[in-house]
Amino acid sequence: MVNLSALLRVYPSVKLLTAATAATAATALMAIVALTGCKGVNPAAEPSASAPTSPAVSPSRAATPSPAVVRTPSGSALTGFGATSIQWKAAHTLDVSVPARNAYLPRVAGSADGEDTWQLVTMAGGRITSYKLNVAPSSLSSAEARARQELPADARLLWTRTVADTCAQEQFESAALAAVLGDGQVNVEFDNAVSGNATPVTEELFSTDNAPTVAQAPAC
């Protein structure tokens, strides 16, 4: 049996716990255990590092596939020869003073008769297939350049001819027109509405006359 008196003489720094001191220590220990027990030392409950997440994207800014570009027949871009009624009217201003409703402004500058630029506009199969284009008196080369503005960009010249003192003609062919008209050929006749000669040109007549060779050219 340990002699407490001897022990205290050897180790004077050791304090003997009395019953009251032991009880106080036990109470403090229970309080500590209770506190740690409430919090829990459950490994499964420990916070874990979560994978980074992308910020939420609002519906209004959510990425959506670009709408497909609707490809229409090549004639969809036509505004002159071969155009649909809707395409033509979107690019031309109707002269409501003409009862036949087949003439379009503006009027030709300097024209004594005040003629509209486009007259006798005719449709077939829902597309423009013939008309007269009035121009201010001009050279044949200028008139030819103006005629090309009425045709698709892919129109190519097949032949040209000039009938002395009567008219000049050019025959074009276009794949774009063939796609919408069934026949891509266009005949353009140049003449002077007053003198009946080929030049100076004051009118250009557009039609669907099919003439692959100059030998097949329509009469002026």
BALOBA-1460 file (C-alpha; in Angstrom, 3 decimals):
// residues 220
<rec num="1" residu="m" x="0.000" y="0.000" z="0.000"/>
<rec num="2" residu="v" x="1.322" y="3.412" z="-1.025"/>
<rec num="3" residu="n" x="2.261" y="5.695" z="1.826"/>
<rec num="4" residu="l" x="0.676" y="8.999" z="0.802"/>
<rec num="5" residu="s" x="2.659" y="10.991" z="3.292"/>
<rec num="6" residu="a" x="5.929" y="9.612" z="1.935"/>
<rec num="7" residu="l" x="4.786" y="10.209" z="-1.638"/>
<rec num="8" residu="l" x="3.945" y="13.849" z="-0.927"/>
<rec num="9" residu="r" x="7.334" y="14.343" z="0.714"/>
<rec num="10" residu="v" x="9.046" y="12.975" z="-2.438"/>
<rec num="11" residu="y" x="6.756" y="14.802" z="-4.863"/>
<rec num="12" residu="p" x="5.550" y="17.943" z="-3.119"/>
<rec num="13" residu="s" x="3.989" y="19.270" z="-6.392"/>
<rec num="14" residu="v" x="1.456" y="16.450" z="-6.552"/>
<rec num="15" residu="k" x="-1.861" y="17.447" z="-5.032"/>
<rec num="16" residu="l" x="-4.026" y="14.872" z="-3.518"/>
<rec num="17" residu="l" x="-7.490" y="14.851" z="-5.006"/>
<rec num="18" residu="t" x="-10.150" y="14.864" z="-2.434"/>
<rec num="19" residu="a" x="-13.542" y="13.372" z="-2.993"/>
<rec num="20" residu="a" x="-14.948" y="16.807" z="-3.738"/>
<rec num="21" residu="t" x="-12.144" y="17.559" z="-6.198"/>
<rec num="22" residu="a" x="-12.676" y="14.214" z="-7.936"/>
<rec num="23" residu="a" x="-16.390" y="14.864" z="-8.259"/>
<rec num="24" residu="t" x="-15.766" y="18.285" z="-9.761"/>
<rec num="25" residu="a" x="-13.357" y="16.802" z="-12.291"/>
<rec num="26" residu="a" x="-15.827" y="14.063" z="-13.223"/>
<rec num="27" residu="t" x="-18.560" y="16.670" z="-13.791"/>
<rec num="28" residu="a" x="-16.307" y="18.715" z="-16.083"/>
<rec num="29" residu="l" x="-15.331" y="15.606" z="-18.049"/>
<rec num="30" residu="m" x="-18.979" y="14.658" z="-18.596"/>
<rec num="31" residu="a" x="-19.709" y="18.154" z="-19.874"/>
<rec num="32" residu="i" x="-16.895" y="17.922" z="-22.380"/>
<rec num="33" residu="v" x="-18.083" y="14.503" z="-23.574"/>
<rec num="34" residu="a" x="-21.637" y="15.806" z="-23.933"/>
<rec num="35" residu="l" x="-20.531" y="18.757" z="-26.039"/>
<rec num="36" residu="t" x="-18.434" y="16.661" z="-28.373"/>
<rec num="37" residu="g" x="-21.202" y="14.074" z="-28.618"/>
<rec num="38" residu="c" x="-23.752" y="16.639" z="-29.863"/>
<rec num="39" residu="k" x="-21.456" y="17.717" z="-32.633"/>
<rec num="40" residu="g" x="-20.680" y="14.192" z="-33.540"/>
<rec num="41" residu="v" x="-17.477" y="12.813" z="-34.831"/>
<rec num="42" residu="n" x="-19.059" y="11.005" z="-37.747"/>
<rec num="43" residu="p" x="-16.560" y="10.808" z="-40.606"/>
<rec num="44" residu="a" x="-19.415" y="10.533" z="-43.054"/>
<rec num="45" residu="a" x="-20.745" y="13.869" z="-41.862"/>
<rec num="46" residu="e" x="-17.483" y="15.698" z="-42.476"/>
<rec num="47" residu="p" x="-17.748" y="18.187" z="-45.339"/>
<rec num="48" residu="s" x="-16.142" y="16.930" z="-48.513"/>
<rec num="49" residu="a" x="-14.750" y="18.920" z="-51.387"/>
<rec num="50" residu="s" x="-17.359" y="19.081" z="-54.111"/>
<rec num="51" residu="a" x="-16.625" y="19.329" z="-57.781"/>
<rec num="52" residu="p" x="-16.865" y="22.859" z="-59.124"/>
<rec num="53" residu="t" x="-20.091" y="23.522" z="-60.921"/>
<rec num="54" residu="s" x="-20.744" y="25.817" z="-63.862"/>
<rec num="55" residu="p" x="-22.723" y="28.924" z="-63.090"/>
<rec num="56" residu="a" x="-26.377" y="28.630" z="-63.948"/>
<rec num="57" residu="v" x="-27.314" y="30.027" z="-67.324"/>
<rec num="58" residu="s" x="-30.551" y="31.913" z="-67.502"/>
<rec num="59" residu="p" x="-33.032" y="30.654" z="-70.080"/>
<rec num="60" residu="s" x="-32.820" y="33.891" z="-72.016"/>
<rec num="61" residu="r" x="-29.073" y="33.533" z="-72.494"/>
<rec num="62" residu="a" x="-28.882" y="29.786" z="-72.855"/>
<rec num="63" residu="a" x="-26.994" y="28.756" z="-75.953"/>
<rec num="64" residu="t" x="-29.316" y="27.621" z="-78.689"/>
<rec num="65" residu="p" x="-28.430" y="26.282" z="-82.111"/>
<rec num="66" residu="s" x="-28.526" y="28.868" z="-84.857"/>
<rec num="67" residu="p" x="-31.586" y="28.495" z="-87.048"/>
<rec num="68" residu="a" x="-30.876" y="26.695" z="-90.276"/>
<rec num="69" residu="v" x="-30.549" y="28.932" z="-93.244"/>
<rec num="70" residu="v" x="-33.440" y="28.159" z="-95.498"/>
<rec num="71" residu="r" x="-32.188" y="27.620" z="-99.014"/>
<rec num="72" residu="t" x="-34.744" y="28.480" z="-101.666"/>
<rec num="73" residu="p" x="-34.394" y="27.910" z="-105.381"/>
<rec num="74" residu="s" x="-31.827" y="30.033" z="-107.113"/>
<rec num="75" residu="g" x="-34.589" y="32.280" z="-108.422"/>
<rec num="76" residu="s" x="-35.373" y="33.405" z="-104.865"/>
<rec num="77" residu="a" x="-32.970" y="36.331" z="-105.245"/>
<rec num="78" residu="l" x="-34.454" y="37.511" z="-108.538"/>
<rec num="79" residu="t" x="-35.966" y="40.973" z="-108.667"/>
<rec num="80" residu="g" x="-36.083" y="41.468" z="-112.438"/>
<rec num="81" residu="f" x="-36.722" y="38.999" z="-115.217"/>
<rec num="82" residu="g" x="-37.987" y="35.687" z="-113.812"/>
<rec num="83" residu="a" x="-38.967" y="37.135" z="-110.428"/>
<rec num="84" residu="t" x="-42.182" y="36.147" z="-108.686"/>
<rec num="85" residu="s" x="-44.938" y="38.722" z="-108.353"/>
<rec num="86" residu="i" x="-44.007" y="39.294" z="-104.704"/>
<rec num="87" residu="q" x="-40.310" y="39.703" z="-105.498"/>
<rec num="88" residu="w" x="-41.017" y="42.050" z="-108.367"/>
<rec num="89" residu="k" x="-43.398" y="44.251" z="-106.409"/>
<rec num="90" residu="a" x="-40.976" y="44.436" z="-103.492"/>
<rec num="91" residu="a" x="-38.379" y="45.968" z="-105.826"/>
<rec num="92" residu="h" x="-40.650" y="48.108" z="-108.023"/>
<rec num="93" residu="t" x="-43.251" y="50.829" z="-107.496"/>
<rec num="94" residu="l" x="-46.524" y="50.351" z="-109.318"/>
<rec num="95" residu="d" x="-47.829" y="53.283" z="-111.350"/>
<rec num="96" residu="v" x="-51.435" y="53.291" z="-110.160"/>
<rec num="97" residu="s" x="-52.372" y="55.782" z="-112.892"/>
<rec num="98" residu="v" x="-52.080" y="53.011" z="-115.490"/>
<rec num="99" residu="p" x="-55.403" y="51.098" z="-115.602"/>
<rec num="100" residu="a" x="-53.768" y="47.849" z="-116.718"/>
<rec num="101" residu="r" x="-51.588" y="47.845" z="-113.578"/>
<rec num="102" residu="n" x="-48.624" y="46.658" z="-115.611"/>
<rec num="103" residu="a" x="-46.338" y="49.703" z="-115.468"/>
<rec num="104" residu="y" x="-43.835" y="50.675" z="-112.806"/>
<rec num="105" residu="l" x="-42.143" y="53.898" z="-111.773"/>
<rec num="106" residu="p" x="-40.028" y="55.937" z="-111.982"/>
<rec num="107" residu="r" x="-40.763" y="57.711" z="-115.212"/>
<rec num="108" residu="v" x="-37.881" y="58.019" z="-117.648"/>
<rec num="109" residu="a" x="-36.025" y="61.292" z="-117.190"/>
<rec num="110" residu="g" x="-36.402" y="63.570" z="-120.182"/>
<rec num="111" residu="s" x="-39.129" y="61.476" z="-121.783"/>
<rec num="112" residu="a" x="-41.578" y="63.649" z="-123.674"/>
<rec num="113" residu="d" x="-44.376" y="61.175" z="-123.001"/>
<rec num="114" residu="g" x="-43.528" y="60.650" z="-119.360"/>
<rec num="115" residu="e" x="-43.130" y="56.908" z="-119.890"/>
<rec num="116" residu="d" x="-42.673" y="54.572" z="-116.959"/>
<rec num="117" residu="t" x="-39.374" y="52.703" z="-116.768"/>
<rec num="118" residu="w" x="-41.072" y="49.306" z="-116.899"/>
<rec num="119" residu="q" x="-44.112" y="48.771" z="-119.103"/>
<rec num="120" residu="l" x="-46.212" y="45.843" z="-120.353"/>
<rec num="121" residu="v" x="-44.974" y="43.671" z="-117.498"/>
<rec num="122" residu="t" x="-46.345" y="40.184" z="-118.102"/>
<rec num="123" residu="m" x="-46.405" y="37.076" z="-115.924"/>
<rec num="124" residu="a" x="-46.635" y="33.381" z="-116.769"/>
<rec num="125" residu="g" x="-46.606" y="30.578" z="-114.254"/>
<rec num="126" residu="g" x="-46.368" y="33.084" z="-111.420"/>
<rec num="127" residu="r" x="-43.171" y="34.714" z="-112.741"/>
<rec num="128" residu="i" x="-42.230" y="37.743" z="-114.793"/>
<rec num="129" residu="t" x="-41.520" y="36.559" z="-118.348"/>
<rec num="130" residu="s" x="-41.684" y="39.677" z="-120.532"/>
<rec num="131" residu="y" x="-41.676" y="43.458" z="-120.345"/>
<rec num="132" residu="k" x="-40.382" y="46.616" z="-121.969"/>
<rec num="133" residu="l" x="-37.635" y="48.564" z="-120.239"/>
<rec num="134" residu="n" x="-37.579" y="52.230" z="-121.275"/>
<rec num="135" residu="v" x="-34.296" y="54.110" z="-120.976"/>
<rec num="136" residu="a" x="-33.005" y="57.564" z="-121.764"/>
<rec num="137" residu="p" x="-31.428" y="57.631" z="-125.259"/>
<rec num="138" residu="s" x="-28.148" y="55.774" z="-124.968"/>
<rec num="139" residu="s" x="-25.509" y="53.921" z="-126.900"/>
<rec num="140" residu="l" x="-25.885" y="50.224" z="-127.574"/>
<rec num="141" residu="s" x="-23.081" y="49.345" z="-125.149"/>
<rec num="142" residu="s" x="-24.740" y="51.349" z="-122.361"/>
<rec num="143" residu="a" x="-28.094" y="49.743" z="-123.115"/>
<rec num="144" residu="e" x="-26.533" y="46.286" z="-123.027"/>
<rec num="145" residu="a" x="-24.977" y="47.017" z="-119.628"/>
<rec num="146" residu="r" x="-28.374" y="48.203" z="-118.366"/>
<rec num="147" residu="a" x="-30.039" y="45.028" z="-119.621"/>
<rec num="148" residu="r" x="-27.710" y="42.862" z="-117.588"/>
<rec num="149" residu="q" x="-28.980" y="44.511" z="-114.423"/>
<rec num="150" residu="e" x="-32.345" y="42.864" z="-115.088"/>
<rec num="151" residu="l" x="-30.833" y="39.376" z="-115.281"/>
<rec num="152" residu="p" x="-29.292" y="36.980" z="-112.743"/>
<rec num="153" residu="a" x="-25.557" y="37.231" z="-112.172"/>
<rec num="154" residu="d" x="-24.983" y="33.877" z="-113.854"/>
<rec num="155" residu="a" x="-26.509" y="34.970" z="-117.180"/>
<rec num="156" residu="r" x="-24.064" y="34.400" z="-120.039"/>
<rec num="157" residu="l" x="-24.207" y="35.814" z="-123.535"/>
<rec num="158" residu="l" x="-24.906" y="33.262" z="-126.271"/>
<rec num="159" residu="w" x="-24.856" y="35.582" z="-129.266"/>
<rec num="160" residu="t" x="-25.471" y="39.137" z="-130.400"/>
<rec num="161" residu="r" x="-26.549" y="40.644" z="-133.699"/>
<rec num="162" residu="t" x="-27.504" y="43.990" z="-135.191"/>
<rec num="163" residu="v" x="-30.099" y="44.311" z="-137.919"/>
<rec num="164" residu="a" x="-29.273" y="47.441" z="-139.916"/>
<rec num="165" residu="d" x="-31.619" y="50.365" z="-139.279"/>
<rec num="166" residu="t" x="-33.950" y="48.152" z="-137.259"/>
<rec num="167" residu="c" x="-32.710" y="46.707" z="-133.958"/>
<rec num="168" residu="a" x="-29.996" y="44.897" z="-132.075"/>
<rec num="169" residu="q" x="-30.475" y="41.654" z="-130.181"/>
<rec num="170" residu="e" x="-28.703" y="39.659" z="-127.520"/>
<rec num="171" residu="q" x="-29.477" y="36.150" z="-126.360"/>
<rec num="172" residu="f" x="-28.658" y="35.110" z="-122.787"/>
<rec num="173" residu="e" x="-28.794" y="31.845" z="-120.896"/>
<rec num="174" residu="s" x="-29.033" y="31.457" z="-117.114"/>
<rec num="175" residu="a" x="-29.078" y="28.372" z="-114.900"/>
<rec num="176" residu="a" x="-30.886" y="30.388" z="-112.230"/>
<rec num="177" residu="l" x="-33.689" y="31.184" z="-114.667"/>
<rec num="178" residu="a" x="-33.778" y="27.605" z="-115.937"/>
<rec num="179" residu="a" x="-34.354" y="26.448" z="-112.342"/>
<rec num="180" residu="v" x="-37.500" y="28.555" z="-111.995"/>
<rec num="181" residu="l" x="-38.791" y="28.944" z="-115.544"/>
<rec num="182" residu="g" x="-37.837" y="25.586" z="-117.021"/>
<rec num="183" residu="d" x="-35.948" y="27.362" z="-119.790"/>
<rec num="184" residu="g" x="-33.110" y="29.684" z="-118.922"/>
<rec num="185" residu="q" x="-32.946" y="31.613" z="-122.199"/>
<rec num="186" residu="v" x="-33.754" y="35.318" z="-122.473"/>
<rec num="187" residu="n" x="-33.883" y="37.431" z="-125.614"/>
<rec num="188" residu="v" x="-33.311" y="41.176" z="-125.320"/>
<rec num="189" residu="e" x="-34.099" y="43.457" z="-128.231"/>
<rec num="190" residu="f" x="-32.730" y="47.013" z="-128.374"/>
<rec num="191" residu="d" x="-34.239" y="49.746" z="-130.536"/>
<rec num="192" residu="n" x="-35.364" y="53.322" z="-130.764"/>
<rec num="193" residu="a" x="-39.096" y="53.678" z="-130.179"/>
<rec num="194" residu="v" x="-39.307" y="56.842" z="-132.239"/>
<rec num="195" residu="s" x="-37.084" y="56.273" z="-135.265"/>
<rec num="196" residu="g" x="-37.326" y="52.505" z="-135.434"/>
<rec num="197" residu="n" x="-33.550" y="52.302" z="-135.743"/>
<rec num="198" residu="a" x="-31.199" y="50.330" z="-133.547"/>
<rec num="199" residu="t" x="-29.647" y="53.404" z="-131.956"/>
<rec num="200" residu="p" x="-29.794" y="55.477" z="-129.940"/>
<rec num="201" residu="v" x="-31.546" y="52.910" z="-127.785"/>
<rec num="202" residu="t" x="-34.673" y="54.054" z="-125.943"/>
<rec num="203" residu="e" x="-36.319" y="50.711" z="-125.212"/>
<rec num="204" residu="e" x="-35.268" y="47.168" z="-124.375"/>
<rec num="205" residu="l" x="-37.693" y="44.301" z="-124.898"/>
<rec num="206" residu="f" x="-37.265" y="41.216" z="-122.687"/>
<rec num="207" residu="s" x="-38.823" y="37.889" z="-123.650"/>
<rec num="208" residu="t" x="-38.381" y="34.147" z="-123.257"/>
<rec num="209" residu="d" x="-37.724" y="33.510" z="-126.960"/>
<rec num="210" residu="n" x="-35.621" y="30.374" z="-127.213"/>
<rec num="211" residu="a" x="-32.854" y="30.846" z="-129.746"/>
<rec num="212" residu="p" x="-29.630" y="28.985" z="-128.867"/>
<rec num="213" residu="t" x="-27.976" y="30.164" z="-132.099"/>
<rec num="214" residu="v" x="-28.111" y="33.426" z="-134.010"/>
<rec num="215" residu="a" x="-29.658" y="31.531" z="-136.938"/>
<rec num="216" residu="q" x="-32.710" y="31.000" z="-134.743"/>
<rec num="217" residu="a" x="-33.020" y="34.659" z="-133.752"/>
<rec num="218" residu="p" x="-36.543" y="36.062" z="-133.731"/>
<rec num="219" residu="a" x="-37.441" y="38.825" z="-136.121"/>
<rec num="220" residu="c" x="-37.141" y="42.398" z="-134.893"/>
